[in-house]
Amino acid sequence: MAMVTALSSAPAMAQNAWDAENFDIDALIEAAKGEPPITVYDSTGKIVEIADAFAAKYGLEATGVKVSTGAQIDQVMREGQAGNVVGDVVVVQDVPPGMAQLVPMGLLESWTPPDLAEFIPEGMRDPVIIVSSPNVWTYNTEVYDTCPVSNIWELTEPEWNRKVAMQDPLGKPTYTDWFNQTEMHFDDQIARAYEDHYGSPLETDEGSATKAWVKALAANAPLLTDSDSAAGDAVGARGQTDPFMGLMATAKFRDNGPDGLALGLCTELNPFSGWMYPGVGMISTQTDSPNAARLFIRYLLTEEGIAPQSADGKLSSNTEVPSHPDDLSGVSDHLDEMMPYSTATAMDDFDTRQDWQDFWRINYAR
């Protein structure tokens, strides 16, 4: 989907401050200083710290506001329809409805900093992905020396019946997005993983290898939680003898330590050790501060700007930004094992969410 790169109503002089052909970061900063303060929405509380650091760096006023993933879409829609925009910048964490609703309604647009574009993979520029959050398969390092499984199909077998912890796909739409992305782009790898494990090709009436795996996982009655925190505790709590395997965001590894959890990243898992979910940087088409908003987007794409989030294992789309030394998950050493997310098919994820939720609901063994 092509994004609008400039506000048609903005003055020509202001537009030139972010124009790709004549881009000048100093001119953008100067133009931003003549604009009203900005407000930034994100689903992480760290946006408060990031906005404060941005304001201090550039001598501007910026306020970070935590808005839950589930509330972002509705809040932006209501503000836009009322003509009373508060959020100048939104890091959209629920990508499918953002792409399917907010962009077509003309409420949000994307902009990729011209001076950083060469460092951002082409598939992450339009819309621009600020950060990707790895969701990884984990195990208890106090009990196991290495990950106890080497293939995701093992998680559908009796040994792991009621022993896999993960968020409930009925309450966490990103999980159904993961299912759909897998089926659309990596179904052959799910089928190949089956054959690698069992020694014979997969035979299924489900229509895809992904559906066959999702059905088998649901039928194996995983422990469904309402947060990564609960899943992480089930997997990594110390003192267990027969702990869960689990799926969770790398941020949970912050709780690792002698008096905390014992979480380990399952590496070399066939076909993927986890999957990535993007946070997309968007700008309100009704903002009174188009230059400051774009400057903030650029700031998020720098090592300094994203540091509070990269410490949790989240990864900048800017390939020049290194992994954070405080990340305890080690996921940056295994990026080739993570299933990527394609924003090109985000609207398909949105259209099929209910279908995947129904499929999970029907097959889940209580």
Residue frames as qw, qx, qy, qz and C-alpha x, y, z in Angstrom:
[[0.000, 0.889, 0.458, 0.000, 0.00, 0.00, 0.00],
 [0.417, 0.414, -0.028, 0.809, 1.48, 3.34, -1.00],
 [0.335, -0.668, -0.451, 0.489, 1.62, 5.89, 1.77],
 [0.163, 0.944, 0.116, 0.263, 1.20, 9.65, 1.46],
 [0.712, -0.004, -0.229, 0.664, 4.58, 11.25, 2.09],
 [0.168, 0.000, -0.168, 0.971, 3.56, 14.85, 2.72],
 [0.134, 0.634, 0.631, -0.427, 0.55, 16.79, 3.87],
 [0.337, 0.522, 0.487, 0.614, -0.97, 18.55, 0.89],
 [0.173, -0.921, -0.302, -0.177, -2.23, 21.36, 3.12],
 [0.625, -0.567, -0.010, 0.536, 1.21, 22.11, 4.61],
 [0.163, 0.931, -0.159, -0.285, 3.04, 25.26, 3.49],
 [0.810, 0.526, -0.212, 0.146, 5.64, 24.68, 0.78],
 [0.104, 0.727, -0.562, 0.381, 8.48, 25.87, 3.02],
 [0.641, -0.385, 0.560, -0.356, 7.52, 23.39, 5.75],
 [0.959, 0.234, 0.103, -0.124, 7.13, 20.60, 3.24],
 [0.582, 0.676, -0.406, 0.198, 10.69, 21.14, 1.98],
 [0.301, -0.650, 0.610, -0.340, 11.99, 20.47, 5.47],
 [0.688, -0.156, 0.694, -0.143, 11.07, 16.81, 5.09],
 [0.749, 0.577, -0.118, -0.304, 11.08, 16.49, 1.31],
 [0.927, -0.106, 0.279, 0.227, 13.11, 13.48, 0.18],
 [0.678, 0.577, 0.078, 0.448, 14.92, 15.26, -2.65],
 [0.168, 0.719, -0.215, 0.640, 15.99, 18.26, -0.59],
 [0.743, -0.600, -0.297, -0.005, 16.06, 16.69, 2.86],
 [0.286, 0.523, -0.442, 0.670, 18.12, 18.54, 5.44],
 [0.564, -0.434, -0.660, 0.241, 17.98, 17.36, 9.05],
 [0.254, -0.194, -0.288, 0.903, 19.00, 20.79, 10.34],
 [0.257, -0.155, -0.286, -0.910, 16.18, 22.41, 8.38],
 [0.568, -0.396, -0.678, -0.247, 13.73, 19.87, 9.82],
 [0.476, -0.362, -0.558, 0.575, 14.86, 20.64, 13.36],
 [0.068, -0.078, -0.058, 0.993, 14.57, 24.37, 12.77],
 [0.403, -0.260, -0.470, -0.740, 11.08, 24.02, 11.29],
 [0.567, -0.396, -0.720, 0.053, 10.00, 21.81, 14.21],
 [0.322, -0.222, -0.450, 0.803, 10.99, 24.53, 16.69],
 [0.189, -0.017, -0.078, -0.979, 8.35, 26.82, 15.25],
 [0.535, -0.259, -0.649, -0.475, 5.52, 24.34, 15.82],
 [0.645, -0.522, 0.157, -0.535, 3.26, 23.51, 18.77],
 [0.344, -0.387, 0.832, -0.200, 4.17, 20.72, 21.24],
 [0.626, 0.111, -0.652, -0.414, 3.49, 17.16, 20.12],
 [0.699, -0.265, 0.527, -0.404, 1.89, 14.16, 21.79],
 [0.394, 0.346, -0.819, -0.234, 2.97, 10.61, 20.97],
 [0.858, -0.178, 0.207, -0.436, 0.92, 7.47, 21.52],
 [0.442, 0.340, -0.829, -0.031, 2.48, 4.03, 22.03],
 [0.830, -0.359, -0.330, -0.271, 1.44, 0.91, 23.89],
 [0.734, -0.085, -0.439, 0.512, 4.60, 0.85, 25.99],
 [0.371, -0.895, -0.191, 0.160, 5.02, 3.05, 29.03],
 [0.634, -0.274, 0.194, 0.696, 8.58, 3.68, 27.88],
 [0.321, 0.656, 0.375, 0.572, 7.22, 6.19, 25.39],
 [0.306, -0.942, -0.139, 0.009, 7.11, 8.68, 28.27],
 [0.624, -0.552, 0.282, 0.476, 10.86, 8.36, 28.80],
 [0.569, 0.235, 0.488, 0.619, 11.54, 8.48, 25.06],
 [0.122, 0.855, 0.354, 0.360, 9.47, 11.63, 24.55],
 [0.421, -0.888, 0.022, 0.185, 11.22, 13.36, 27.45],
 [0.644, -0.312, 0.396, 0.575, 14.63, 12.49, 25.99],
 [0.429, 0.528, 0.493, 0.542, 13.55, 13.73, 22.55],
 [0.086, -0.956, -0.239, -0.147, 12.35, 17.03, 24.02],
 [0.530, -0.753, 0.184, 0.343, 15.60, 17.53, 25.89],
 [0.660, -0.018, 0.465, 0.590, 17.72, 16.72, 22.85],
 [0.312, 0.466, 0.480, 0.674, 16.01, 19.12, 20.46],
 [0.031, -0.146, -0.259, 0.954, 14.68, 21.79, 22.80],
 [0.403, -0.235, -0.512, -0.721, 11.07, 20.94, 21.92],
 [0.517, -0.128, 0.549, -0.644, 7.99, 20.00, 23.90],
 [0.584, 0.066, -0.722, -0.366, 6.83, 16.40, 23.52],
 [0.579, -0.263, 0.539, -0.552, 4.60, 14.22, 25.69],
 [0.320, 0.110, -0.919, -0.203, 4.56, 10.45, 25.54],
 [0.658, -0.128, 0.294, -0.682, 1.26, 8.75, 26.40],
 [0.093, -0.079, 0.991, 0.049, 0.78, 5.05, 26.90],
 [0.699, 0.159, 0.013, -0.697, -2.34, 3.89, 25.06],
 [0.643, -0.106, 0.756, -0.052, -3.01, 0.15, 25.16],
 [0.107, -0.099, 0.803, 0.578, -2.79, -1.75, 21.90],
 [0.092, 0.494, 0.861, 0.083, -6.49, -2.50, 21.97],
 [0.019, 0.818, 0.402, -0.411, -7.47, 1.15, 22.54],
 [0.281, -0.354, 0.344, 0.823, -5.16, 2.80, 20.01],
 [0.122, 0.282, 0.719, 0.623, -7.31, 2.29, 16.94],
 [0.134, -0.761, -0.634, -0.046, -10.53, 3.51, 18.58],
 [0.300, -0.731, -0.155, 0.593, -8.86, 6.54, 20.14],
 [0.230, -0.231, 0.441, 0.836, -7.23, 7.71, 16.90],
 [0.036, 0.439, 0.757, 0.483, -10.47, 7.14, 15.01],
 [0.189, -0.807, -0.536, 0.158, -12.55, 9.15, 17.49],
 [0.293, -0.621, 0.047, 0.726, -10.06, 12.02, 17.57],
 [0.202, -0.045, 0.589, 0.781, -9.88, 12.18, 13.79],
 [0.032, -0.567, -0.745, -0.350, -13.62, 12.06, 13.27],
 [0.249, -0.833, -0.407, 0.280, -14.14, 14.77, 15.89],
 [0.395, 0.767, -0.010, 0.505, -11.44, 16.97, 14.37],
 [0.421, -0.843, 0.248, -0.227, -9.80, 17.15, 17.79],
 [0.861, 0.249, -0.372, 0.241, -6.47, 15.42, 17.28],
 [0.540, -0.796, 0.272, -0.035, -4.30, 14.91, 20.35],
 [0.797, -0.230, 0.464, 0.312, -1.97, 12.19, 19.09],
 [0.306, 0.810, -0.321, -0.384, 0.38, 13.75, 16.54],
 [0.337, 0.442, -0.825, -0.106, 2.47, 10.57, 16.28],
 [0.871, -0.185, 0.249, -0.382, 1.19, 7.04, 16.81],
 [0.073, 0.384, -0.914, -0.107, 3.33, 3.92, 16.99],
 [0.814, -0.003, -0.111, -0.570, 0.62, 1.55, 15.83],
 [0.211, -0.353, 0.901, -0.137, 1.02, -1.80, 17.56],
 [0.611, 0.318, 0.697, -0.200, -2.17, -3.35, 16.17],
 [0.118, -0.321, 0.540, 0.769, -1.08, -3.20, 12.55],
 [0.145, 0.324, 0.852, 0.385, -3.92, -4.87, 10.60],
 [0.039, 0.819, 0.565, -0.090, -6.77, -2.55, 11.69],
 [0.189, -0.702, 0.108, 0.678, -4.40, 0.40, 11.43],
 [0.145, -0.189, 0.673, 0.701, -3.73, -0.45, 7.80],
 [0.042, 0.413, 0.858, 0.303, -7.31, -1.48, 7.05],
 [0.119, -0.820, -0.556, 0.066, -9.09, 1.40, 8.79],
 [0.275, -0.797, -0.077, 0.532, -7.00, 4.38, 9.85],
 [0.299, -0.271, 0.497, 0.768, -4.97, 4.77, 6.66],
 [0.130, 0.424, 0.733, 0.517, -7.91, 4.41, 4.21],
 [0.138, -0.848, -0.497, 0.117, -9.89, 6.87, 6.32],
 [0.356, 0.715, -0.017, 0.601, -7.11, 9.41, 5.78],
 [0.542, -0.834, -0.040, -0.090, -6.34, 9.76, 9.48],
 [0.615, -0.608, 0.401, 0.302, -2.73, 8.55, 9.49],
 [0.701, 0.681, -0.210, 0.026, 0.16, 8.53, 7.06],
 [0.864, -0.309, 0.129, 0.375, 3.69, 7.19, 7.02],
 [0.295, 0.915, -0.268, 0.068, 7.03, 8.91, 6.38],
 [0.916, -0.132, 0.001, 0.379, 10.47, 7.35, 6.13],
 [0.229, -0.864, 0.207, 0.397, 13.42, 9.65, 6.90],
 [0.718, 0.680, -0.149, -0.016, 15.26, 10.07, 3.58],
 [0.132, 0.749, -0.622, 0.185, 18.68, 10.05, 5.23],
 [0.467, -0.313, 0.786, -0.257, 17.98, 6.71, 6.95],
 [0.843, 0.296, 0.028, -0.449, 16.06, 4.97, 4.17],
 [0.592, 0.508, -0.623, -0.052, 19.11, 3.11, 2.82],
 [0.019, 0.315, -0.862, 0.397, 19.56, 1.42, 6.20],
 [0.601, 0.096, 0.529, -0.591, 15.94, 0.23, 6.42],
 [0.298, 0.079, 0.901, 0.305, 15.00, -2.91, 4.46],
 [0.184, -0.094, -0.467, -0.860, 12.68, -2.12, 1.58],
 [0.427, -0.424, -0.754, -0.263, 9.77, -4.09, 3.02],
 [0.409, -0.535, -0.551, 0.493, 9.93, -2.03, 6.22],
 [0.198, -0.072, 0.049, 0.976, 9.77, 1.45, 4.70],
 [0.342, -0.035, -0.247, -0.906, 6.17, 1.79, 3.53],
 [0.299, -0.914, 0.022, -0.274, 4.75, 2.04, 6.11],
 [0.303, 0.587, -0.627, 0.415, 7.88, 2.53, 8.13],
 [0.828, -0.396, -0.393, 0.048, 8.40, -0.06, 10.84],
 [0.176, -0.851, 0.351, -0.348, 9.93, 1.52, 13.92],
 [0.216, -0.442, 0.830, -0.264, 10.61, -1.61, 15.90],
 [0.746, -0.021, -0.580, -0.325, 9.87, -5.33, 15.73],
 [0.545, -0.474, 0.522, -0.454, 8.97, -7.28, 18.84],
 [0.413, 0.210, -0.879, -0.111, 10.19, -10.89, 18.92],
 [0.802, -0.270, 0.226, -0.483, 7.81, -13.46, 20.37],
 [0.339, 0.489, -0.804, 0.008, 9.91, -16.50, 21.17],
 [0.893, -0.226, -0.369, -0.124, 9.64, -20.09, 22.31],
 [0.082, -0.677, 0.561, -0.469, 11.15, -20.46, 25.76],
 [0.825, -0.181, -0.534, 0.044, 12.12, -23.09, 28.30],
 [0.577, -0.801, 0.120, -0.111, 13.26, -23.31, 31.91],
 [0.510, 0.629, -0.532, 0.246, 17.07, -23.22, 32.08],
 [0.395, -0.520, 0.630, -0.421, 17.11, -24.43, 35.68],
 [0.851, 0.011, 0.466, -0.242, 15.60, -27.76, 34.60],
 [0.855, 0.437, 0.225, 0.163, 16.89, -28.13, 31.03],
 [0.519, -0.409, 0.313, 0.682, 20.40, -27.57, 29.72],
 [0.001, 0.079, -0.528, -0.846, 19.00, -26.87, 26.25],
 [0.593, 0.089, -0.041, -0.799, 15.57, -26.44, 24.73],
 [0.518, -0.058, 0.832, -0.189, 13.67, -29.73, 25.25],
 [0.697, 0.539, 0.467, -0.073, 12.14, -29.64, 21.76],
 [0.323, -0.315, 0.489, 0.746, 13.71, -29.14, 18.35],
 [0.048, -0.237, -0.698, -0.674, 10.56, -29.01, 16.19],
 [0.368, -0.086, 0.200, -0.904, 7.30, -27.14, 16.76],
 [0.715, -0.106, -0.521, -0.455, 5.31, -30.27, 15.93],
 [0.428, -0.016, -0.807, 0.407, 6.62, -31.82, 19.16],
 [0.156, -0.024, 0.417, -0.895, 4.47, -29.31, 21.04],
 [0.678, -0.026, -0.216, -0.702, 1.37, -31.04, 19.68],
 [0.615, 0.072, -0.785, 0.001, 2.34, -34.43, 21.15],
 [0.702, -0.570, -0.414, -0.109, 1.19, -36.06, 24.43],
 [0.642, -0.126, -0.351, 0.670, 4.42, -35.21, 26.25],
 [0.122, 0.028, -0.100, 0.987, 3.45, -31.54, 26.06],
 [0.306, -0.596, -0.640, -0.376, -0.26, -31.94, 26.67],
 [0.410, -0.873, -0.239, -0.115, -1.31, -29.06, 28.95],
 [0.701, -0.458, 0.042, 0.545, 2.36, -28.11, 29.26],
 [0.394, 0.306, 0.258, 0.827, 2.62, -25.19, 26.81],
 [0.105, -0.728, -0.413, 0.537, 1.94, -21.67, 28.10],
 [0.241, 0.192, 0.394, 0.866, 0.95, -18.83, 25.77],
 [0.264, 0.236, 0.221, -0.909, -1.45, -15.92, 25.52],
 [0.484, 0.442, 0.733, -0.181, -5.00, -16.72, 24.48],
 [0.211, 0.112, 0.561, 0.793, -5.46, -16.07, 20.72],
 [0.075, -0.722, -0.653, -0.215, -9.07, -15.07, 21.47],
 [0.280, -0.908, -0.198, 0.243, -7.80, -12.13, 23.50],
 [0.344, -0.621, 0.393, 0.585, -4.54, -11.43, 21.67],
 [0.704, 0.662, 0.139, -0.216, -5.22, -10.69, 17.97],
 [0.141, 0.763, -0.599, -0.198, -1.51, -10.60, 17.15],
 [0.467, -0.205, 0.860, 0.004, -1.55, -14.37, 17.62],
 [0.679, 0.505, 0.525, -0.095, -4.17, -14.87, 14.94],
 [0.351, 0.875, -0.253, -0.215, -2.16, -12.49, 12.75],
 [0.234, -0.546, 0.796, 0.115, 0.79, -14.83, 13.34],
 [0.642, 0.180, 0.744, -0.050, -1.32, -17.80, 12.24],
 [0.595, 0.748, 0.249, -0.154, -2.40, -16.02, 9.08],
 [0.138, 0.849, -0.471, -0.196, 1.07, -14.75, 8.22],
 [0.426, -0.336, 0.836, 0.085, 2.40, -18.27, 8.63],
 [0.661, 0.388, 0.640, -0.052, -0.23, -19.78, 6.36],
 [0.474, 0.861, 0.067, -0.174, 0.19, -17.10, 3.69],
 [0.254, 0.862, -0.440, -0.012, 3.97, -16.97, 3.57],
 [0.025, -0.539, 0.829, -0.148, 5.52, -19.98, 5.29],
 [0.882, -0.051, 0.185, -0.431, 3.07, -22.86, 5.00],
 [0.837, 0.378, -0.394, 0.031, 5.53, -24.96, 3.04],
 [0.212, 0.501, -0.687, 0.481, 8.03, -24.68, 5.90],
 [0.615, -0.252, 0.478, -0.574, 5.43, -25.89, 8.40],
 [0.947, 0.199, -0.051, -0.247, 4.76, -28.88, 6.13],
 [0.623, 0.510, -0.542, 0.239, 8.48, -29.54, 5.74],
 [0.183, -0.485, 0.653, -0.552, 8.97, -29.42, 9.51],
 [0.855, -0.084, 0.265, -0.437, 6.29, -32.10, 9.86],
 [0.910, 0.347, -0.227, -0.010, 8.04, -34.35, 7.36],
 [0.294, 0.603, -0.616, 0.413, 11.41, -33.72, 9.02],
 [0.408, -0.392, 0.600, -0.566, 9.99, -34.80, 12.36],
 [0.809, 0.023, 0.441, -0.388, 7.77, -37.72, 11.38],
 [0.345, -0.277, 0.813, 0.378, 9.55, -38.98, 8.29],
 [0.267, 0.430, 0.800, 0.323, 6.54, -38.81, 5.99],
 [0.015, -0.284, -0.239, -0.928, 4.62, -36.02, 4.25],
 [0.252, 0.197, 0.545, -0.776, 1.77, -34.32, 6.08],
 [0.152, -0.352, -0.783, -0.490, -1.68, -35.51, 5.07],
 [0.043, 0.334, 0.547, -0.766, -4.47, -33.23, 6.23],
 [0.116, 0.639, 0.695, 0.308, -8.00, -32.18, 5.35],
 [0.214, -0.734, -0.319, 0.560, -7.52, -28.76, 6.93],
 [0.433, 0.876, 0.187, 0.100, -6.44, -27.05, 3.72],
 [0.286, 0.811, -0.392, 0.327, -2.99, -26.00, 4.93],
 [0.675, 0.028, -0.595, 0.435, -0.14, -27.29, 7.06],
 [0.005, 0.289, -0.366, 0.885, -0.52, -24.23, 9.29],
 [0.671, -0.295, -0.053, -0.678, -4.15, -25.02, 10.05],
 [0.870, -0.088, -0.485, 0.007, -3.19, -28.64, 10.80],
 [0.482, 0.128, -0.546, 0.673, -0.53, -27.46, 13.26],
 [0.244, -0.295, 0.224, -0.896, -2.74, -24.83, 14.90],
 [0.798, -0.246, -0.265, -0.482, -5.52, -27.42, 15.27],
 [0.811, -0.044, -0.531, 0.239, -3.13, -29.94, 16.83],
 [0.250, 0.220, -0.464, 0.821, -1.68, -27.34, 19.21],
 [0.474, -0.309, 0.065, -0.822, -5.15, -26.22, 20.31],
 [0.870, -0.182, -0.364, -0.279, -6.21, -29.84, 20.83],
 [0.672, 0.068, -0.572, 0.465, -3.19, -30.34, 23.09],
 [0.460, -0.809, -0.362, -0.056, -4.76, -27.92, 25.58],
 [0.458, 0.288, -0.286, 0.790, -2.08, -25.29, 26.15],
 [0.282, -0.621, -0.485, 0.547, -2.29, -23.11, 29.23],
 [0.220, 0.668, 0.328, 0.631, -3.83, -19.87, 27.96],
 [0.374, -0.443, -0.362, 0.730, -2.91, -16.70, 29.80],
 [0.158, 0.929, 0.335, 0.017, -3.92, -13.05, 29.63],
 [0.013, -0.954, 0.292, 0.067, -0.33, -11.76, 29.60],
 [0.673, 0.485, -0.506, 0.236, 3.25, -12.61, 28.76],
 [0.183, -0.568, 0.598, -0.534, 3.99, -12.18, 32.44],
 [0.821, -0.172, 0.370, -0.399, 1.78, -15.11, 33.39],
 [0.923, 0.354, -0.152, 0.000, 3.20, -17.28, 30.61],
 [0.372, 0.648, -0.542, 0.384, 6.73, -16.37, 31.64],
 [0.447, -0.478, 0.572, -0.495, 6.07, -17.29, 35.25],
 [0.948, 0.026, 0.175, -0.266, 4.65, -20.68, 34.23],
 [0.832, 0.459, -0.247, 0.191, 7.77, -21.43, 32.22],
 [0.458, 0.567, -0.424, 0.537, 10.59, -19.78, 34.14],
 [0.575, -0.700, 0.185, -0.381, 9.65, -19.96, 37.82],
 [0.259, 0.476, -0.806, 0.239, 12.47, -21.56, 39.78],
 [0.389, -0.197, 0.759, -0.484, 12.03, -24.69, 41.87],
 [0.838, 0.238, 0.004, -0.491, 9.98, -26.61, 39.31],
 [0.521, -0.258, 0.796, 0.165, 10.67, -30.19, 38.29],
 [0.396, 0.350, 0.777, 0.343, 8.41, -30.40, 35.24],
 [0.073, 0.542, 0.109, -0.830, 7.97, -26.87, 33.89],
 [0.591, 0.704, 0.351, -0.181, 6.01, -25.59, 30.92],
 [0.436, 0.130, 0.396, 0.798, 7.36, -24.64, 27.53],
 [0.100, 0.780, 0.428, -0.446, 6.11, -21.24, 26.49],
 [0.397, 0.501, 0.359, 0.680, 5.71, -18.48, 23.93],
 [0.247, -0.864, -0.293, 0.327, 6.22, -14.88, 24.99],
 [0.312, 0.916, -0.093, 0.236, 7.79, -11.51, 24.17],
 [0.697, 0.216, -0.387, 0.564, 11.50, -11.14, 24.86],
 [0.165, -0.669, 0.201, -0.696, 10.70, -8.34, 27.33],
 [0.850, -0.470, -0.086, -0.220, 9.88, -11.07, 29.86],
 [0.827, 0.128, -0.316, 0.447, 13.59, -11.97, 29.98],
 [0.004, -0.690, 0.268, -0.673, 14.07, -8.82, 32.07],
 [0.725, -0.537, 0.158, -0.402, 12.90, -10.92, 35.01],
 [0.896, 0.135, -0.367, 0.212, 15.75, -13.42, 34.65],
 [0.029, 0.692, -0.514, 0.505, 18.18, -13.67, 37.56],
 [0.279, 0.106, -0.889, 0.348, 19.15, -15.70, 40.61],
 [0.160, 0.260, 0.682, -0.664, 16.10, -14.42, 42.49],
 [0.511, 0.376, -0.054, -0.771, 13.90, -14.16, 39.42],
 [0.900, 0.306, 0.139, -0.278, 13.08, -16.36, 36.46],
 [0.445, -0.366, 0.729, 0.370, 15.13, -18.90, 34.53],
 [0.697, 0.623, 0.226, -0.274, 14.03, -18.32, 30.94],
 [0.408, -0.334, 0.638, 0.561, 15.98, -19.60, 27.97],
 [0.525, 0.550, -0.199, -0.618, 15.48, -18.93, 24.26],
 [0.826, 0.131, 0.545, 0.063, 14.78, -22.03, 22.20],
 [0.147, 0.692, -0.464, -0.533, 17.26, -21.80, 19.35],
 [0.128, 0.264, -0.870, -0.396, 17.46, -23.80, 16.12],
 [0.499, 0.277, 0.706, -0.419, 13.81, -24.73, 16.46],
 [0.072, 0.049, 0.773, 0.629, 12.36, -26.12, 13.23],
 [0.591, 0.526, 0.218, 0.571, 11.10, -24.14, 11.34],
 [0.061, 0.724, -0.084, 0.682, 11.19, -20.99, 13.53],
 [0.418, -0.139, -0.653, 0.616, 12.30, -20.14, 17.04],
 [0.017, 0.588, 0.468, -0.660, 9.76, -17.33, 17.16],
 [0.310, 0.650, 0.522, 0.456, 8.06, -14.62, 15.16],
 [0.229, -0.101, -0.090, 0.964, 8.32, -10.86, 14.80],
 [0.057, 0.793, 0.604, 0.049, 5.53, -8.34, 15.19],
 [0.378, 0.311, 0.060, 0.870, 6.00, -4.74, 14.05],
 [0.081, -0.754, -0.388, 0.523, 5.25, -1.37, 15.55],
 [0.437, 0.524, 0.411, 0.604, 4.52, 1.02, 12.68],
 [0.212, -0.398, -0.179, 0.875, 5.32, 4.72, 12.94],
 [0.159, 0.648, 0.615, 0.420, 2.44, 6.90, 11.74],
 [0.119, -0.121, -0.141, 0.975, 1.72, 10.62, 11.70],
 [0.255, 0.658, 0.613, -0.355, -1.69, 12.25, 12.03],
 [0.346, 0.447, 0.470, 0.678, -2.76, 13.91, 8.81],
 [0.168, -0.877, -0.320, -0.318, -4.35, 16.62, 10.98],
 [0.645, -0.441, -0.212, 0.587, -1.32, 17.43, 13.12],
 [0.074, 0.997, 0.028, 0.011, -0.38, 21.09, 13.57],
 [0.319, -0.771, 0.525, 0.166, 3.26, 20.00, 13.93],
 [0.929, 0.364, -0.026, -0.059, 4.16, 18.01, 10.80],
 [0.446, 0.672, -0.516, 0.288, 7.88, 18.75, 11.09],
 [0.333, -0.510, 0.653, -0.450, 8.14, 17.92, 14.79],
 [0.907, 0.004, 0.286, -0.309, 6.15, 14.73, 14.20],
 [0.845, 0.481, -0.218, 0.083, 8.55, 13.66, 11.47],
 [0.143, 0.676, -0.607, 0.393, 11.54, 14.55, 13.60],
 [0.635, -0.356, 0.550, -0.408, 10.16, 12.27, 16.30],
 [0.962, 0.237, 0.061, -0.123, 9.74, 9.41, 13.83],
 [0.594, 0.630, -0.426, 0.263, 13.37, 9.88, 12.82],
 [0.227, -0.617, 0.602, -0.453, 14.45, 9.95, 16.47],
 [0.866, -0.151, 0.359, -0.314, 12.74, 6.60, 17.09],
 [0.917, 0.389, -0.055, 0.062, 14.79, 5.14, 14.24],
 [0.283, 0.714, -0.534, 0.352, 18.10, 5.98, 15.93],
 [0.604, -0.021, -0.719, 0.343, 20.03, 4.00, 18.53],
 [0.030, 0.072, -0.471, 0.878, 19.45, 6.72, 21.11],
 [0.513, -0.110, -0.068, -0.849, 15.75, 6.99, 20.44],
 [0.832, -0.094, -0.417, -0.353, 14.89, 3.31, 20.57],
 [0.275, 0.362, -0.787, 0.417, 17.30, 2.32, 23.39],
 [0.453, -0.188, 0.563, -0.665, 14.62, 2.05, 26.12],
 [0.884, 0.164, 0.087, -0.429, 12.77, -0.51, 23.98],
 [0.696, 0.461, -0.550, 0.009, 15.77, -2.33, 22.49],
 [0.130, -0.444, 0.764, -0.450, 16.82, -3.17, 26.05],
 [0.727, 0.014, 0.497, -0.473, 13.81, -5.52, 26.01],
 [0.511, -0.014, 0.809, 0.291, 15.03, -7.34, 22.91],
 [0.515, 0.764, 0.341, -0.184, 12.99, -5.28, 20.48],
 [0.601, -0.067, 0.438, 0.665, 14.76, -4.61, 17.20],
 [0.185, 0.694, -0.048, -0.694, 15.00, -1.41, 15.20],
 [0.779, 0.542, 0.310, 0.056, 14.32, -1.62, 11.48],
 [0.218, 0.910, -0.352, 0.008, 17.39, 0.57, 11.07],
 [0.961, 0.063, -0.184, 0.195, 20.12, -2.00, 10.42],
 [0.378, 0.570, -0.379, 0.623, 22.74, 0.45, 11.69],
 [0.504, -0.601, 0.282, -0.552, 21.26, 0.28, 15.19],
 [0.345, 0.247, -0.890, 0.168, 23.00, -2.47, 17.21],
 [0.650, -0.472, -0.588, -0.099, 21.34, -4.77, 19.68],
 [0.330, -0.807, 0.198, -0.448, 21.17, -3.42, 23.22],
 [0.347, 0.366, -0.793, 0.341, 23.83, -4.75, 25.62],
 [0.343, -0.167, 0.633, -0.674, 21.22, -5.08, 28.38],
 [0.804, 0.069, -0.244, -0.538, 18.95, -7.43, 26.43],
 [0.450, -0.384, 0.778, -0.212, 18.97, -10.74, 28.33],
 [0.871, 0.267, 0.282, -0.300, 17.22, -12.83, 25.67],
 [0.399, -0.369, 0.691, 0.476, 20.07, -12.98, 23.15],
 [0.652, 0.555, 0.501, -0.124, 17.54, -12.91, 20.33],
 [0.285, 0.866, -0.238, -0.335, 19.68, -10.60, 18.20],
 [0.174, -0.480, 0.826, 0.240, 22.07, -13.52, 17.61],
 [0.326, 0.175, 0.926, 0.071, 19.24, -15.60, 16.16],
 [0.381, 0.478, 0.065, -0.789, 17.34, -13.24, 13.88],
 [0.355, 0.265, -0.724, -0.529, 17.58, -15.67, 10.98],
 [0.125, -0.170, -0.972, 0.104, 15.48, -18.06, 13.08],
 [0.216, 0.422, 0.492, -0.730, 12.63, -15.58, 13.54],
 [0.308, 0.542, 0.712, 0.323, 9.62, -15.55, 11.22],
 [0.088, -0.077, 0.037, 0.992, 9.27, -12.03, 9.78],
 [0.284, 0.642, 0.600, -0.384, 6.03, -10.09, 9.43],
 [0.256, 0.218, 0.521, 0.784, 4.88, -8.74, 6.06],
 [0.181, 0.452, 0.331, -0.809, 2.91, -5.50, 6.25],
 [0.231, 0.149, -0.592, -0.758, 1.96, -6.07, 2.60],
 [0.443, -0.271, -0.796, -0.310, -0.62, -8.63, 3.73],
 [0.012, 0.029, 0.625, -0.780, -1.70, -6.92, 6.96],
 [0.547, 0.045, -0.007, -0.836, -5.22, -6.36, 5.63],
 [0.690, 0.008, -0.683, -0.241, -5.53, -10.09, 5.01],
 [0.293, -0.027, -0.787, 0.542, -4.68, -10.60, 8.68],
 [0.284, 0.063, 0.315, -0.903, -7.46, -8.17, 9.60],
 [0.650, 0.070, -0.346, -0.673, -10.00, -9.86, 7.32],
 [0.721, 0.006, -0.688, -0.082, -9.27, -13.35, 8.70],
 [0.057, -0.354, 0.664, -0.657, -9.00, -12.60, 12.41],
 [0.703, -0.108, 0.289, -0.640, -12.49, -13.83, 13.21],
 [0.882, 0.227, -0.357, -0.207, -12.00, -16.95, 11.09],
 [0.493, 0.341, -0.704, 0.381, -8.81, -17.87, 12.94],
 [0.285, -0.277, 0.572, -0.717, -10.40, -17.17, 16.32],
 [0.850, 0.012, 0.044, -0.525, -13.33, -19.41, 15.44],
 [0.789, 0.311, -0.530, 0.022, -10.93, -22.10, 14.25],
 [0.194, 0.349, -0.725, 0.561, -9.02, -21.92, 17.54],
 [0.526, -0.188, 0.387, -0.733, -12.20, -21.89, 19.62],
 [0.893, 0.102, -0.187, -0.397, -13.58, -24.97, 17.88],
 [0.809, 0.266, -0.502, 0.151, -10.41, -27.00, 18.27],
 [0.003, -0.541, 0.605, -0.584, -9.22, -25.96, 21.72],
 [0.677, -0.263, -0.687, 0.012, -9.45, -28.81, 24.24],
 [0.320, -0.692, 0.221, -0.608, -10.51, -27.54, 27.64]]
